[in-house]
């Protein structure tokens, strides 16, 4: 059982992917990280030795600190963050405990970060489904601070080149459709995020995005909501923010509520 200064891997796993997830800081040494260069989803790498210099840059209500075994490095950094007024806990058992049952993102798959430590992505303007679903996945499971640039289709590759942004959901790039899979499917596979709820959500997204609505009974609802949002918002970033809530709801349904039903009228007492 974790102490009041720790969070268990199971509890953290329930928080990751939700809007209330804590910031996750990986302070493993370079030697330990080299043994398994993967990350707890959504985490950033920082040096324990430099905590005094980066503590003030943490903009989150809560932080979970990860080291190799959940011992001195994570507890020390968490204590330092608490001294700085930040609610911080250590991951019980560290990264070794996490990988025993949790998803992990390969560091090599992550794009280069900008000067502020953010990944930067570029895609076509006027998003509908894949171009909202993919940013949702990235912000919830890969990089909470990711930047998304929406530009005319003809300019995506040039903008990517000039601004060091990673193009996605456009023909001829790595992060795009592959055979029957849409870009959302590809990101789940490449980022090592193939959990049952995300795979379920991916099937719904694929069905709605590729006009194969027979693949999932929920797909027409996602398609209708997505097209409705595209009519409600002329600003792509405003549409993305609204779409985040939509995908939060679909994810929680896939994870927690697929067996729940809602009936009318309500059953009468004693019936």
VOPAGU-2260 file (C-alpha; in pm, 1 decimal, decimal comma):
REM VOPAGU-2260
SITE   aa  ch    i         X         Y         Z
SITE  UNK   A    0       0,0       0,0       0,0
SITE  UNK   A    1     143,0     339,3     -95,3
SITE  UNK   A    2     216,0     599,6     170,3
SITE  UNK   A    3      37,4     935,9     163,3
SITE  UNK   A    4     339,9    1068,7     -29,5
SITE  UNK   A    5     298,1     807,5    -305,8
SITE  UNK   A    6      50,0     712,6    -574,5
SITE  UNK   A    7       3,7     353,7    -688,0
SITE  UNK   A    8      48,8     254,4   -1053,4
SITE  UNK   A    9    -314,7     142,2   -1065,2
SITE  UNK   A   10    -443,2     479,0    -944,5
SITE  UNK   A   11    -218,6     671,7   -1182,3
SITE  UNK   A   12    -332,2     450,1   -1467,8
SITE  UNK   A   13    -693,6     548,4   -1397,0
SITE  UNK   A   14    -601,3     917,2   -1414,1
SITE  UNK   A   15    -394,9     909,4   -1734,0
SITE  UNK   A   16    -609,2     995,2   -2035,1
SITE  UNK   A   17    -851,1    1207,9   -1835,0
SITE  UNK   A   18    -866,7    1589,5   -1810,7
SITE  UNK   A   19    -770,6    1569,8   -1441,5
SITE  UNK   A   20    -449,6    1374,9   -1494,4
SITE  UNK   A   21    -144,5    1504,0   -1305,0
SITE  UNK   A   22     171,4    1621,0   -1475,0
SITE  UNK   A   23     418,1    1331,3   -1479,3
SITE  UNK   A   24     790,8    1398,3   -1450,7
SITE  UNK   A   25    1043,2    1122,3   -1523,2
SITE  UNK   A   26    1368,0    1178,0   -1329,0
SITE  UNK   A   27    1539,6     847,8   -1402,4
SITE  UNK   A   28    1913,7     872,2   -1450,8
SITE  UNK   A   29    2046,8     849,0   -1805,0
SITE  UNK   A   30    2182,6     503,2   -1722,7
SITE  UNK   A   31    1846,7     375,1   -1600,4
SITE  UNK   A   32    1658,7     536,6   -1888,5
SITE  UNK   A   33    1894,1     372,0   -2138,5
SITE  UNK   A   34    1791,4      30,2   -2003,2
SITE  UNK   A   35    1431,0      94,3   -2114,0
SITE  UNK   A   36    1387,9     420,5   -2311,8
SITE  UNK   A   37    1012,2     432,1   -2277,7
SITE  UNK   A   38     795,8     675,3   -2083,6
SITE  UNK   A   39     486,3     662,3   -1870,5
SITE  UNK   A   40     223,2     809,7   -2106,7
SITE  UNK   A   41     220,4    1187,3   -2096,7
SITE  UNK   A   42     543,1    1223,3   -1898,7
SITE  UNK   A   43     836,0    1456,4   -1956,1
SITE  UNK   A   44    1201,8    1392,4   -1878,9
SITE  UNK   A   45    1382,8    1612,7   -1628,0
SITE  UNK   A   46    1707,3    1579,1   -1434,4
SITE  UNK   A   47    1675,4    1537,2   -1058,8
SITE  UNK   A   48    1996,0    1735,3   -1019,7
SITE  UNK   A   49    1840,1    2042,7   -1185,3
SITE  UNK   A   50    1509,1    2046,1    -999,5
SITE  UNK   A   51    1580,7    2391,9    -857,9
SITE  UNK   A   52    1597,8    2535,5   -1209,5
SITE  UNK   A   53    1291,1    2368,5   -1359,7
SITE  UNK   A   54    1050,0    2345,0   -1064,9
SITE  UNK   A   55     902,2    2688,1   -1136,0
SITE  UNK   A   56     821,0    2588,0   -1494,2
SITE  UNK   A   57     574,8    2319,3   -1383,1
SITE  UNK   A   58     225,6    2447,9   -1456,6
SITE  UNK   A   59      -2,6    2184,4   -1305,3
SITE  UNK   A   60    -224,0    2134,4   -1003,4
SITE  UNK   A   61     -57,8    1802,3    -922,9
SITE  UNK   A   62     263,0    1621,6   -1018,6
SITE  UNK   A   63     370,6    1257,8   -1006,7
SITE  UNK   A   64     745,9    1198,5   -1005,5
SITE  UNK   A   65     885,5     878,3   -1156,5
SITE  UNK   A   66    1229,6     728,0   -1097,1
SITE  UNK   A   67    1354,0     373,8   -1153,7
SITE  UNK   A   68    1226,6     211,2    -832,8
SITE  UNK   A   69    1028,9     481,9    -654,6
SITE  UNK   A   70    1303,3     554,5    -405,0
SITE  UNK   A   71    1539,5     843,1    -335,4
SITE  UNK   A   72    1525,4    1033,4    -665,8
SITE  UNK   A   73    1147,3    1054,3    -699,6
SITE  UNK   A   74    1090,9    1114,7    -328,5
SITE  UNK   A   75    1358,7    1381,7    -321,5
SITE  UNK   A   76    1224,0    1563,6    -626,6
SITE  UNK   A   77     864,5    1535,9    -501,3
SITE  UNK   A   78     969,9    1682,7    -164,7
SITE  UNK   A   79    1147,7    1967,6    -342,4
SITE  UNK   A   80     837,0    2038,9    -551,0
SITE  UNK   A   81     618,5    2038,8    -241,9
SITE  UNK   A   82     860,7    2289,1     -85,9
SITE  UNK   A   83     798,7    2504,1    -395,1
SITE  UNK   A   84     423,1    2487,7    -329,0
SITE  UNK   A   85     341,5    2214,0    -582,2
SITE  UNK   A   86     130,8    1911,3    -485,1
SITE  UNK   A   87     367,4    1625,6    -571,3
SITE  UNK   A   88     375,4    1249,3    -514,7
SITE  UNK   A   89     618,9     971,8    -599,6
SITE  UNK   A   90     509,7     677,3    -814,8
SITE  UNK   A   91     510,0     373,2    -588,6
SITE  UNK   A   92     765,7     121,9    -715,4
SITE  UNK   A   93     883,7     360,2    -985,7
SITE  UNK   A   94     907,8     280,5   -1354,9
SITE  UNK   A   95     981,7     -84,5   -1282,4
SITE  UNK   A   96     643,3    -121,3   -1114,4
SITE  UNK   A   97     471,9      74,4   -1390,7
SITE  UNK   A   98     589,7    -141,3   -1680,6
SITE  UNK   A   99     475,2    -455,3   -1502,0
SITE  UNK   A  100     121,2    -367,9   -1606,6
SITE  UNK   A  101     103,4     -25,0   -1769,0
SITE  UNK   A  102     142,5     119,7   -2117,0
SITE  UNK   A  103     470,1     290,2   -2207,9
SITE  UNK   A  104     549,9     527,6   -2494,7
SITE  UNK   A  105     878,6     468,6   -2683,7
SITE  UNK   A  106    1087,0     783,6   -2647,7
SITE  UNK   A  107    1228,1     731,4   -2997,0
SITE  UNK   A  108     882,1     783,9   -3149,2
SITE  UNK   A  109     841,3    1130,2   -2997,2
SITE  UNK   A  110     909,6    1428,3   -3222,8
SITE  UNK   A  111    1178,0    1677,8   -3133,6
SITE  UNK   A  112    1052,1    1931,6   -2878,3
SITE  UNK   A  113    1066,0    2307,6   -2919,3
SITE  UNK   A  114    1242,6    2552,1   -2687,1
SITE  UNK   A  115     948,5    2534,0   -2444,6
SITE  UNK   A  116     962,9    2154,4   -2434,1
SITE  UNK   A  117     652,7    2101,1   -2650,2
SITE  UNK   A  118     601,5    1875,7   -2950,3
SITE  UNK   A  119     470,5    2069,2   -3250,8
SITE  UNK   A  120     238,9    1918,3   -3512,8
SITE  UNK   A  121      86,0    2050,2   -3834,9
SITE  UNK   A  122    -210,5    1930,1   -4036,4
SITE  UNK   A  123    -484,0    2042,1   -4272,8
SITE  UNK   A  124    -727,6    2310,8   -4162,3
SITE  UNK   A  125   -1099,1    2252,2   -4104,3
SITE  UNK   A  126   -1064,1    1925,2   -3911,7
SITE  UNK   A  127   -1348,3    1675,6   -3886,7
SITE  UNK   A  128   -1261,1    1343,5   -3718,5
SITE  UNK   A  129    -902,6    1211,9   -3743,7
SITE  UNK   A  130    -757,7    1562,7   -3707,6
SITE  UNK   A  131    -943,0    1608,0   -3377,0
SITE  UNK   A  132    -901,0    1251,9   -3251,9
SITE  UNK   A  133    -522,7    1252,8   -3302,7
SITE  UNK   A  134    -460,7    1578,1   -3112,0
SITE  UNK   A  135    -682,1    1442,7   -2833,1
SITE  UNK   A  136    -470,8    1125,6   -2815,3
SITE  UNK   A  137    -145,4    1322,2   -2815,7
SITE  UNK   A  138    -253,1    1567,4   -2545,9
SITE  UNK   A  139    -401,1    1300,6   -2320,6
SITE  UNK   A  140    -136,6    1027,7   -2361,2
SITE  UNK   A  141     179,3    1168,8   -2520,3
SITE  UNK   A  142     237,3    1541,1   -2463,6
SITE  UNK   A  143     -18,4    1746,9   -2268,8
SITE  UNK   A  144     141,4    2068,5   -2396,5
SITE  UNK   A  145     153,3    1973,1   -2765,3
SITE  UNK   A  146     104,0    2253,1   -3019,0
SITE  UNK   A  147    -118,6    2197,7   -3322,8
SITE  UNK   A  148     -98,2    2413,4   -3635,8
SITE  UNK   A  149    -390,3    2401,4   -3879,1
SITE  UNK   A  150    -297,8    2535,4   -4223,6
SITE  UNK   A  151    -417,3    2503,5   -4585,6
SITE  UNK   A  152    -358,7    2156,3   -4727,6
SITE  UNK   A  153    -112,6    2285,8   -4986,8
SITE  UNK   A  154     106,4    2437,5   -4714,9
SITE  UNK   A  155     125,1    2153,7   -4460,2
SITE  UNK   A  156     460,1    2013,2   -4568,3
SITE  UNK   A  157     622,6    2353,6   -4616,9
SITE  UNK   A  158     503,8    2475,0   -4277,7
SITE  UNK   A  159     630,6    2154,3   -4122,7
SITE  UNK   A  160     970,6    2213,8   -4276,5
SITE  UNK   A  161    1000,5    2583,1   -4190,8
SITE  UNK   A  162     861,8    2556,1   -3836,4
SITE  UNK   A  163     997,9    2211,5   -3743,9
SITE  UNK   A  164     644,0    2082,8   -3700,3
SITE  UNK   A  165     551,1    1718,5   -3758,6
SITE  UNK   A  166     289,6    1673,6   -4035,5
SITE  UNK   A  167       5,2    1431,0   -3973,1
SITE  UNK   A  168    -309,2    1305,2   -4146,5
SITE  UNK   A  169    -193,9    1403,9   -4491,3
SITE  UNK   A  170     -78,4    1181,1   -4776,0
SITE  UNK   A  171     285,7    1079,6   -4800,2
SITE  UNK   A  172     393,5    1128,3   -4436,6
SITE  UNK   A  173     470,9     886,2   -4153,5
SITE  UNK   A  174     176,6     983,3   -3932,5
SITE  UNK   A  175    -107,4     911,3   -4173,5
SITE  UNK   A  176    -346,3     643,8   -4298,3
SITE  UNK   A  177    -199,5     300,3   -4367,7
SITE  UNK   A  178    -406,0      52,5   -4567,8
SITE  UNK   A  179    -732,9      13,2   -4374,6
SITE  UNK   A  180    -608,6     206,4   -4070,5
SITE  UNK   A  181    -666,6     575,6   -4013,0
SITE  UNK   A  182    -409,9     805,9   -3853,5
SITE  UNK   A  183    -557,6     756,2   -3506,5
SITE  UNK   A  184    -500,1     379,3   -3540,0
SITE  UNK   A  185    -141,6     439,3   -3650,2
SITE  UNK   A  186     -65,5     666,1   -3355,2
SITE  UNK   A  187    -204,0     413,8   -3106,3
SITE  UNK   A  188      16,8     143,8   -3258,1
SITE  UNK   A  189     334,4     349,7   -3293,2
SITE  UNK   A  190     306,4     506,9   -2946,9
SITE  UNK   A  191     248,5     171,3   -2776,6
SITE  UNK   A  192     -98,6     270,0   -2653,8
SITE  UNK   A  193    -292,5     -41,5   -2752,8
SITE  UNK   A  194    -515,1     -69,9   -2446,2
SITE  UNK   A  195    -860,9    -224,6   -2480,3
SITE  UNK   A  196   -1046,0     109,5   -2435,9
SITE  UNK   A  197    -828,0     292,5   -2689,4
SITE  UNK   A  198    -856,7      10,0   -2942,0
SITE  UNK   A  199   -1234,6      21,9   -2900,4
SITE  UNK   A  200   -1230,4     397,8   -2954,3
SITE  UNK   A  201   -1001,0     352,8   -3254,4
SITE  UNK   A  202   -1254,5     127,2   -3423,8
SITE  UNK   A  203   -1524,2     393,6   -3378,0
SITE  UNK   A  204   -1293,7     666,4   -3512,3
SITE  UNK   A  205   -1189,7     452,5   -3809,6
SITE  UNK   A  206   -1550,4     375,0   -3894,3
SITE  UNK   A  207   -1654,9     740,8   -3881,1
SITE  UNK   A  208   -1343,0     872,9   -4056,1
SITE  UNK   A  209   -1343,3     627,7   -4347,2
SITE  UNK   A  210   -1720,6     611,2   -4411,2
SITE  UNK   A  211   -1740,6     248,3   -4297,1
SITE  UNK   A  212   -2012,9     307,5   -4041,2
SITE  UNK   A  213   -2091,6     -64,5   -4020,2
SITE  UNK   A  214   -1766,1    -121,6   -3827,0
SITE  UNK   A  215   -1907,3      25,9   -3505,1
SITE  UNK   A  216   -2265,2     112,8   -3405,4
SITE  UNK   A  217   -2138,8     427,1   -3230,7
SITE  UNK   A  218   -1973,2     564,2   -3546,9
SITE  UNK   A  219   -2276,1     751,1   -3687,3
SITE  UNK   A  220   -2304,4     938,5   -3357,2
SITE  UNK   A  221   -1938,5    1039,7   -3365,1
SITE  UNK   A  222   -1969,5    1143,9   -3729,5
SITE  UNK   A  223   -2277,2    1355,1   -3658,2
SITE  UNK   A  224   -2120,8    1522,2   -3354,4
SITE  UNK   A  225   -1796,8    1589,3   -3543,7
SITE  UNK   A  226   -1971,2    1745,2   -3843,1
SITE  UNK   A  227   -2186,0    1948,4   -3606,8
SITE  UNK   A  228   -1877,8    2087,0   -3430,8
SITE  UNK   A  229   -1723,9    2178,8   -3765,2
SITE  UNK   A  230   -2033,1    2389,8   -3839,6
SITE  UNK   A  231   -2034,8    2548,7   -3493,8
SITE  UNK   A  232   -1674,9    2671,3   -3498,3
SITE  UNK   A  233   -1495,0    2865,8   -3769,6
SITE  UNK   A  234   -1174,5    2869,7   -3561,7
SITE  UNK   A  235    -997,0    2533,0   -3579,4
SITE  UNK   A  236    -838,7    2567,9   -3235,3
SITE  UNK   A  237   -1174,2    2647,1   -3075,8
SITE  UNK   A  238   -1315,8    2341,5   -3248,3
SITE  UNK   A  239   -1026,6    2133,1   -3113,1
SITE  UNK   A  240   -1096,8    2247,5   -2757,6
SITE  UNK   A  241   -1463,1    2153,1   -2796,0
SITE  UNK   A  242   -1365,0    1822,9   -2953,8
SITE  UNK   A  243   -1141,7    1738,1   -2656,8
SITE  UNK   A  244   -1453,0    1709,6   -2440,6
SITE  UNK   A  245   -1623,8    1494,3   -2703,1
SITE  UNK   A  246   -1336,6    1246,2   -2710,2
SITE  UNK   A  247   -1302,2    1255,1   -2332,0
SITE  UNK   A  248   -1661,6    1134,2   -2316,0
SITE  UNK   A  249   -1615,8     863,6   -2580,4
SITE  UNK   A  250   -1298,6     739,9   -2409,0
SITE  UNK   A  251   -1465,2     717,1   -2068,4
SITE  UNK   A  252   -1754,8     529,8   -2225,6
SITE  UNK   A  253   -1514,2     285,6   -2391,0
SITE  UNK   A  254   -1326,7     239,2   -2064,3
SITE  UNK   A  255   -1601,8     239,1   -1803,9
SITE  UNK   A  256   -1955,6     233,4   -1937,2
SITE  UNK   A  257   -2001,2       2,1   -2237,0
SITE  UNK   A  258   -2220,8    -232,2   -2032,5
SITE  UNK   A  259   -2436,0      42,9   -1887,3
SITE  UNK   A  260   -2779,5     103,3   -2033,6
SITE  UNK   A  261   -3041,2     373,1   -1994,1
SITE  UNK   A  262   -3408,8     286,9   -2008,9
SITE  UNK   A  263   -3732,8     481,5   -2014,3
SITE  UNK   A  264   -3965,2     466,9   -1837,5
SITE  UNK   A  265   -3779,5     387,8   -1517,9
SITE  UNK   A  266   -3870,4      56,0   -1351,9
SITE  UNK   A  267   -4151,2      86,1   -1100,1
SITE  UNK   A  268   -4075,1      -9,7    -742,9
SITE  UNK   A  269   -4176,2    -365,9    -670,6
SITE  UNK   A  270   -4224,0    -452,3   -1037,7
